[in-house]
Amino acid sequence: MSAHKHSHGCCADKVCNDKTCMELPTGKTCGHCVHERRCCTIFGHTPSDTYCDWFPRRFSEKPTRKEEGGNG
């Protein structure tokens, strides 16, 4: 039986390896991803999950929202 070799850097952020391919980047959860709603609906994920069911992983961080000035 021959060993199957994966391509490192196959995921959207290009930083995965065979061991980390389905894990989200350190400190990130599904709640940080632009695909959160879709994955929670299709795969039953929760916003606190730290792995991805897409192959290759498609994690793409949501843009940060600027906080508007307070009511002064």
Backbone as XML, in Angstrom:
<?xml version="1.0"?>
<chain id="A" units="angstrom">
  <residue number="1" name="MET">
    <atom name="N" x="0.853" y="-1.182" z="0.000"/>
    <atom name="CA" x="0.000" y="0.000" z="0.000"/>
    <atom name="C" x="0.887" y="1.230" z="0.000"/>
  </residue>
  <residue number="2" name="SER">
    <atom name="N" x="0.668" y="2.124" z="-0.904"/>
    <atom name="CA" x="1.489" y="3.327" z="-0.992"/>
    <atom name="C" x="0.925" y="4.419" z="-0.101"/>
  </residue>
  <residue number="3" name="ALA">
    <atom name="N" x="1.810" y="5.234" z="0.428"/>
    <atom name="CA" x="1.398" y="6.335" z="1.296"/>
    <atom name="C" x="0.808" y="7.453" z="0.443"/>
  </residue>
  <residue number="4" name="HIS">
    <atom name="N" x="-0.316" y="7.999" z="0.906"/>
    <atom name="CA" x="-0.948" y="9.118" z="0.205"/>
    <atom name="C" x="-0.322" y="10.401" z="0.726"/>
  </residue>
  <residue number="5" name="LYS">
    <atom name="N" x="0.126" y="11.238" z="-0.152"/>
    <atom name="CA" x="0.781" y="12.474" z="0.250"/>
    <atom name="C" x="-0.136" y="13.659" z="-0.040"/>
  </residue>
  <residue number="6" name="HIS">
    <atom name="N" x="-0.381" y="14.453" z="0.982"/>
    <atom name="CA" x="-1.200" y="15.650" z="0.833"/>
    <atom name="C" x="-0.320" y="16.829" z="0.462"/>
  </residue>
  <residue number="7" name="SER">
    <atom name="N" x="-0.931" y="17.838" z="-0.096"/>
    <atom name="CA" x="-0.218" y="19.074" z="-0.408"/>
    <atom name="C" x="-0.286" y="19.991" z="0.795"/>
  </residue>
  <residue number="8" name="HIS">
    <atom name="N" x="0.848" y="20.403" z="1.316"/>
    <atom name="CA" x="0.836" y="21.388" z="2.386"/>
    <atom name="C" x="0.462" y="22.721" z="1.784"/>
  </residue>
  <residue number="9" name="GLY">
    <atom name="N" x="-0.237" y="23.523" z="2.572"/>
    <atom name="CA" x="-0.671" y="24.819" z="2.081"/>
    <atom name="C" x="-1.872" y="24.707" z="1.155"/>
  </residue>
  <residue number="10" name="CYS">
    <atom name="N" x="-2.644" y="23.631" z="1.277"/>
    <atom name="CA" x="-3.782" y="23.435" z="0.377"/>
    <atom name="C" x="-5.000" y="24.265" z="0.794"/>
  </residue>
  <residue number="11" name="CYS">
    <atom name="N" x="-5.031" y="24.734" z="2.041"/>
    <atom name="CA" x="-6.194" y="25.458" z="2.530"/>
    <atom name="C" x="-6.145" y="26.923" z="2.106"/>
  </residue>
  <residue number="12" name="ALA">
    <atom name="N" x="-7.270" y="27.595" z="2.256"/>
    <atom name="CA" x="-7.408" y="28.977" z="1.783"/>
    <atom name="C" x="-6.349" y="29.899" z="2.353"/>
  </residue>
  <residue number="13" name="ASP">
    <atom name="N" x="-5.932" y="29.677" z="3.617"/>
    <atom name="CA" x="-4.936" y="30.561" z="4.207"/>
    <atom name="C" x="-3.503" y="30.095" z="3.949"/>
  </residue>
  <residue number="14" name="LYS">
    <atom name="N" x="-3.342" y="28.975" z="3.263"/>
    <atom name="CA" x="-2.037" y="28.453" z="2.824"/>
    <atom name="C" x="-1.056" y="28.140" z="3.949"/>
  </residue>
  <residue number="15" name="VAL">
    <atom name="N" x="-1.548" y="27.899" z="5.177"/>
    <atom name="CA" x="-0.640" y="27.608" z="6.281"/>
    <atom name="C" x="-0.850" y="26.230" z="6.886"/>
  </residue>
  <residue number="16" name="CYS">
    <atom name="N" x="-1.627" y="25.394" z="6.251"/>
    <atom name="CA" x="-1.912" y="24.085" z="6.823"/>
    <atom name="C" x="-0.786" y="23.092" z="6.538"/>
  </residue>
  <residue number="17" name="ASN">
    <atom name="N" x="-0.839" y="21.990" z="7.284"/>
    <atom name="CA" x="-0.015" y="20.835" z="6.993"/>
    <atom name="C" x="-0.901" y="19.615" z="7.217"/>
  </residue>
  <residue number="18" name="ASP">
    <atom name="N" x="-0.396" y="18.419" z="7.014"/>
    <atom name="CA" x="-1.237" y="17.230" z="7.134"/>
    <atom name="C" x="-1.914" y="17.123" z="8.498"/>
  </residue>
  <residue number="19" name="LYS">
    <atom name="N" x="-1.241" y="17.535" z="9.553"/>
    <atom name="CA" x="-1.784" y="17.412" z="10.900"/>
    <atom name="C" x="-2.818" y="18.484" z="11.208"/>
  </residue>
  <residue number="20" name="THR">
    <atom name="N" x="-2.661" y="19.669" z="10.633"/>
    <atom name="CA" x="-3.516" y="20.796" z="11.006"/>
    <atom name="C" x="-4.542" y="21.181" z="9.952"/>
  </residue>
  <residue number="21" name="CYS">
    <atom name="N" x="-4.647" y="20.437" z="8.896"/>
    <atom name="CA" x="-5.477" y="20.846" z="7.768"/>
    <atom name="C" x="-6.916" y="21.194" z="8.144"/>
  </residue>
  <residue number="22" name="MET">
    <atom name="N" x="-7.538" y="20.444" z="9.005"/>
    <atom name="CA" x="-8.936" y="20.706" z="9.319"/>
    <atom name="C" x="-9.118" y="21.586" z="10.556"/>
  </residue>
  <residue number="23" name="GLU">
    <atom name="N" x="-8.025" y="21.946" z="11.226"/>
    <atom name="CA" x="-8.104" y="22.813" z="12.390"/>
    <atom name="C" x="-8.102" y="24.273" z="11.954"/>
  </residue>
  <residue number="24" name="LEU">
    <atom name="N" x="-8.849" y="25.096" z="12.670"/>
    <atom name="CA" x="-8.837" y="26.530" z="12.385"/>
    <atom name="C" x="-7.558" y="27.130" z="12.960"/>
  </residue>
  <residue number="25" name="PRO">
    <atom name="N" x="-7.151" y="28.283" z="12.463"/>
    <atom name="CA" x="-5.950" y="28.918" z="13.011"/>
    <atom name="C" x="-6.065" y="29.090" z="14.528"/>
  </residue>
  <residue number="26" name="THR">
    <atom name="N" x="-4.939" y="29.059" z="15.217"/>
    <atom name="CA" x="-4.909" y="29.182" z="16.673"/>
    <atom name="C" x="-5.683" y="30.411" z="17.130"/>
  </residue>
  <residue number="27" name="GLY">
    <atom name="N" x="-6.575" y="30.188" z="18.095"/>
    <atom name="CA" x="-7.354" y="31.287" z="18.657"/>
    <atom name="C" x="-8.594" y="31.656" z="17.870"/>
  </residue>
  <residue number="28" name="LYS">
    <atom name="N" x="-8.846" y="30.955" z="16.757"/>
    <atom name="CA" x="-10.011" y="31.268" z="15.918"/>
    <atom name="C" x="-11.068" y="30.178" z="16.057"/>
  </residue>
  <residue number="29" name="THR">
    <atom name="N" x="-12.316" y="30.555" z="15.875"/>
    <atom name="CA" x="-13.441" y="29.624" z="15.919"/>
    <atom name="C" x="-14.309" y="29.835" z="14.687"/>
  </residue>
  <residue number="30" name="CYS">
    <atom name="N" x="-15.298" y="28.994" z="14.537"/>
    <atom name="CA" x="-16.240" y="29.161" z="13.426"/>
    <atom name="C" x="-16.894" y="30.541" z="13.472"/>
  </residue>
  <residue number="31" name="GLY">
    <atom name="N" x="-17.077" y="31.078" z="14.669"/>
    <atom name="CA" x="-17.678" y="32.395" z="14.818"/>
    <atom name="C" x="-16.860" y="33.515" z="14.196"/>
  </residue>
  <residue number="32" name="HIS">
    <atom name="N" x="-15.572" y="33.271" z="13.947"/>
    <atom name="CA" x="-14.699" y="34.275" z="13.320"/>
    <atom name="C" x="-14.728" y="34.190" z="11.791"/>
  </residue>
  <residue number="33" name="CYS">
    <atom name="N" x="-15.378" y="33.176" z="11.243"/>
    <atom name="CA" x="-15.305" y="32.890" z="9.811"/>
    <atom name="C" x="-16.500" y="33.463" z="9.039"/>
  </residue>
  <residue number="34" name="VAL">
    <atom name="N" x="-16.229" y="33.935" z="7.827"/>
    <atom name="CA" x="-17.299" y="34.468" z="6.984"/>
    <atom name="C" x="-18.310" y="33.391" z="6.590"/>
  </residue>
  <residue number="35" name="HIS">
    <atom name="N" x="-17.936" y="32.129" z="6.685"/>
    <atom name="CA" x="-18.821" y="31.024" z="6.313"/>
    <atom name="C" x="-19.599" y="30.453" z="7.502"/>
  </residue>
  <residue number="36" name="GLU">
    <atom name="N" x="-19.542" y="31.125" z="8.650"/>
    <atom name="CA" x="-20.149" y="30.612" z="9.877"/>
    <atom name="C" x="-21.604" y="30.186" z="9.683"/>
  </residue>
  <residue number="37" name="ARG">
    <atom name="N" x="-22.410" y="31.032" z="9.137"/>
    <atom name="CA" x="-23.852" y="30.742" z="9.011"/>
    <atom name="C" x="-24.088" y="29.496" z="8.163"/>
  </residue>
  <residue number="38" name="ARG">
    <atom name="N" x="-23.391" y="29.410" z="7.032"/>
    <atom name="CA" x="-23.547" y="28.268" z="6.135"/>
    <atom name="C" x="-23.135" y="26.964" z="6.823"/>
  </residue>
  <residue number="39" name="CYS">
    <atom name="N" x="-21.987" y="26.971" z="7.473"/>
    <atom name="CA" x="-21.486" y="25.743" z="8.095"/>
    <atom name="C" x="-22.330" y="25.313" z="9.277"/>
  </residue>
  <residue number="40" name="CYS">
    <atom name="N" x="-22.810" y="26.276" z="10.045"/>
    <atom name="CA" x="-23.664" y="25.932" z="11.171"/>
    <atom name="C" x="-24.974" y="25.325" z="10.679"/>
  </residue>
  <residue number="41" name="THR">
    <atom name="N" x="-25.445" y="25.773" z="9.518"/>
    <atom name="CA" x="-26.678" y="25.237" z="8.946"/>
    <atom name="C" x="-26.452" y="23.875" z="8.297"/>
  </residue>
  <residue number="42" name="ILE">
    <atom name="N" x="-25.442" y="23.761" z="7.455"/>
    <atom name="CA" x="-25.203" y="22.525" z="6.708"/>
    <atom name="C" x="-24.614" y="21.417" z="7.572"/>
  </residue>
  <residue number="43" name="PHE">
    <atom name="N" x="-23.569" y="21.742" z="8.329"/>
    <atom name="CA" x="-22.826" y="20.723" z="9.067"/>
    <atom name="C" x="-23.201" y="20.625" z="10.533"/>
  </residue>
  <residue number="44" name="GLY">
    <atom name="N" x="-24.023" y="21.522" z="11.032"/>
    <atom name="CA" x="-24.403" y="21.496" z="12.438"/>
    <atom name="C" x="-23.313" y="22.016" z="13.362"/>
  </residue>
  <residue number="45" name="HIS">
    <atom name="N" x="-22.399" y="22.822" z="12.812"/>
    <atom name="CA" x="-21.353" y="23.412" z="13.648"/>
    <atom name="C" x="-21.956" y="24.425" z="14.597"/>
  </residue>
  <residue number="46" name="THR">
    <atom name="N" x="-21.184" y="24.792" z="15.600"/>
    <atom name="CA" x="-21.546" y="25.881" z="16.489"/>
    <atom name="C" x="-20.455" y="26.946" z="16.359"/>
  </residue>
  <residue number="47" name="PRO">
    <atom name="N" x="-20.755" y="28.198" z="16.660"/>
    <atom name="CA" x="-19.760" y="29.253" z="16.513"/>
    <atom name="C" x="-18.483" y="29.028" z="17.334"/>
  </residue>
  <residue number="48" name="SER">
    <atom name="N" x="-18.531" y="28.150" z="18.346"/>
    <atom name="CA" x="-17.343" y="27.908" z="19.173"/>
    <atom name="C" x="-16.451" y="26.782" z="18.654"/>
  </residue>
  <residue number="49" name="ASP">
    <atom name="N" x="-16.844" y="26.090" z="17.580"/>
    <atom name="CA" x="-16.031" y="24.995" z="17.039"/>
    <atom name="C" x="-14.696" y="25.521" z="16.521"/>
  </residue>
  <residue number="50" name="THR">
    <atom name="N" x="-13.667" y="24.661" z="16.593"/>
    <atom name="CA" x="-12.311" y="25.066" z="16.184"/>
    <atom name="C" x="-11.778" y="24.212" z="15.036"/>
  </residue>
  <residue number="51" name="TYR">
    <atom name="N" x="-12.659" y="23.523" z="14.326"/>
    <atom name="CA" x="-12.251" y="22.723" z="13.171"/>
    <atom name="C" x="-13.229" y="22.977" z="12.032"/>
  </residue>
  <residue number="52" name="CYS">
    <atom name="N" x="-12.833" y="22.603" z="10.837"/>
    <atom name="CA" x="-13.621" y="22.864" z="9.642"/>
    <atom name="C" x="-13.984" y="21.540" z="8.969"/>
  </residue>
  <residue number="53" name="ASP">
    <atom name="N" x="-15.165" y="21.432" z="8.435"/>
    <atom name="CA" x="-15.564" y="20.235" z="7.700"/>
    <atom name="C" x="-15.362" y="20.365" z="6.198"/>
  </residue>
  <residue number="54" name="TRP">
    <atom name="N" x="-14.986" y="21.531" z="5.712"/>
    <atom name="CA" x="-14.671" y="21.687" z="4.291"/>
    <atom name="C" x="-13.276" y="21.135" z="4.049"/>
  </residue>
  <residue number="55" name="PHE">
    <atom name="N" x="-13.048" y="20.511" z="2.938"/>
    <atom name="CA" x="-11.692" y="20.106" z="2.560"/>
    <atom name="C" x="-11.421" y="20.602" z="1.153"/>
  </residue>
  <residue number="56" name="PRO">
    <atom name="N" x="-10.372" y="21.356" z="0.961"/>
    <atom name="CA" x="-9.510" y="21.875" z="2.017"/>
    <atom name="C" x="-10.236" y="22.927" z="2.839"/>
  </residue>
  <residue number="57" name="ARG">
    <atom name="N" x="-9.700" y="23.201" z="4.009"/>
    <atom name="CA" x="-10.302" y="24.159" z="4.935"/>
    <atom name="C" x="-10.486" y="25.498" z="4.225"/>
  </residue>
  <residue number="58" name="ARG">
    <atom name="N" x="-11.649" y="26.115" z="4.450"/>
    <atom name="CA" x="-11.964" y="27.384" z="3.771"/>
    <atom name="C" x="-12.114" y="28.540" z="4.735"/>
  </residue>
  <residue number="59" name="PHE">
    <atom name="N" x="-11.506" y="28.431" z="5.899"/>
    <atom name="CA" x="-11.619" y="29.505" z="6.884"/>
    <atom name="C" x="-11.165" y="30.828" z="6.281"/>
  </residue>
  <residue number="60" name="SER">
    <atom name="N" x="-12.007" y="31.828" z="6.415"/>
    <atom name="CA" x="-11.679" y="33.176" z="5.975"/>
    <atom name="C" x="-12.251" y="34.113" z="7.031"/>
  </residue>
  <residue number="61" name="GLU">
    <atom name="N" x="-11.385" y="34.832" z="7.713"/>
    <atom name="CA" x="-11.829" y="35.641" z="8.842"/>
    <atom name="C" x="-12.757" y="36.768" z="8.414"/>
  </residue>
  <residue number="62" name="LYS">
    <atom name="N" x="-13.800" y="36.974" z="9.223"/>
    <atom name="CA" x="-14.737" y="38.071" z="8.989"/>
    <atom name="C" x="-13.988" y="39.389" z="9.145"/>
  </residue>
  <residue number="63" name="PRO">
    <atom name="N" x="-14.350" y="40.375" z="8.345"/>
    <atom name="CA" x="-13.711" y="41.682" z="8.536"/>
    <atom name="C" x="-14.120" y="42.257" z="9.888"/>
  </residue>
  <residue number="64" name="THR">
    <atom name="N" x="-13.213" y="42.971" z="10.511"/>
    <atom name="CA" x="-13.544" y="43.585" z="11.793"/>
    <atom name="C" x="-14.432" y="44.785" z="11.559"/>
  </residue>
  <residue number="65" name="ARG">
    <atom name="N" x="-15.401" y="44.933" z="12.432"/>
    <atom name="CA" x="-16.314" y="46.071" z="12.321"/>
    <atom name="C" x="-15.772" y="47.210" z="13.151"/>
  </residue>
  <residue number="66" name="LYS">
    <atom name="N" x="-15.786" y="48.397" z="12.563"/>
    <atom name="CA" x="-15.361" y="49.580" z="13.313"/>
    <atom name="C" x="-16.503" y="49.982" z="14.223"/>
  </residue>
  <residue number="67" name="GLU">
    <atom name="N" x="-16.147" y="50.271" z="15.473"/>
    <atom name="CA" x="-17.152" y="50.742" z="16.413"/>
    <atom name="C" x="-17.389" y="52.224" z="16.153"/>
  </residue>
  <residue number="68" name="GLU">
    <atom name="N" x="-18.644" y="52.589" z="16.086"/>
    <atom name="CA" x="-18.991" y="53.982" z="15.871"/>
    <atom name="C" x="-18.779" y="54.750" z="17.177"/>
  </residue>
  <residue number="69" name="GLY">
    <atom name="N" x="-18.579" y="56.037" z="17.072"/>
    <atom name="CA" x="-18.385" y="56.870" z="18.255"/>
    <atom name="C" x="-19.556" y="56.757" z="19.199"/>
  </residue>
  <residue number="70" name="GLY">
    <atom name="N" x="-19.292" y="56.907" z="20.478"/>
    <atom name="CA" x="-20.341" y="56.778" z="21.500"/>
    <atom name="C" x="-21.320" y="57.939" z="21.470"/>
  </residue>
  <residue number="71" name="ASN">
    <atom name="N" x="-22.374" y="57.780" z="22.221"/>
    <atom name="CA" x="-23.377" y="58.838" z="22.342"/>
    <atom name="C" x="-22.882" y="59.830" z="23.386"/>
  </residue>
  <residue number="72" name="GLY">
    <atom name="N" x="-22.292" y="60.917" z="22.987"/>
    <atom name="CA" x="-21.665" y="61.799" z="23.932"/>
    <atom name="C" x="-22.418" y="62.951" z="24.256"/>
  </residue>
</chain>
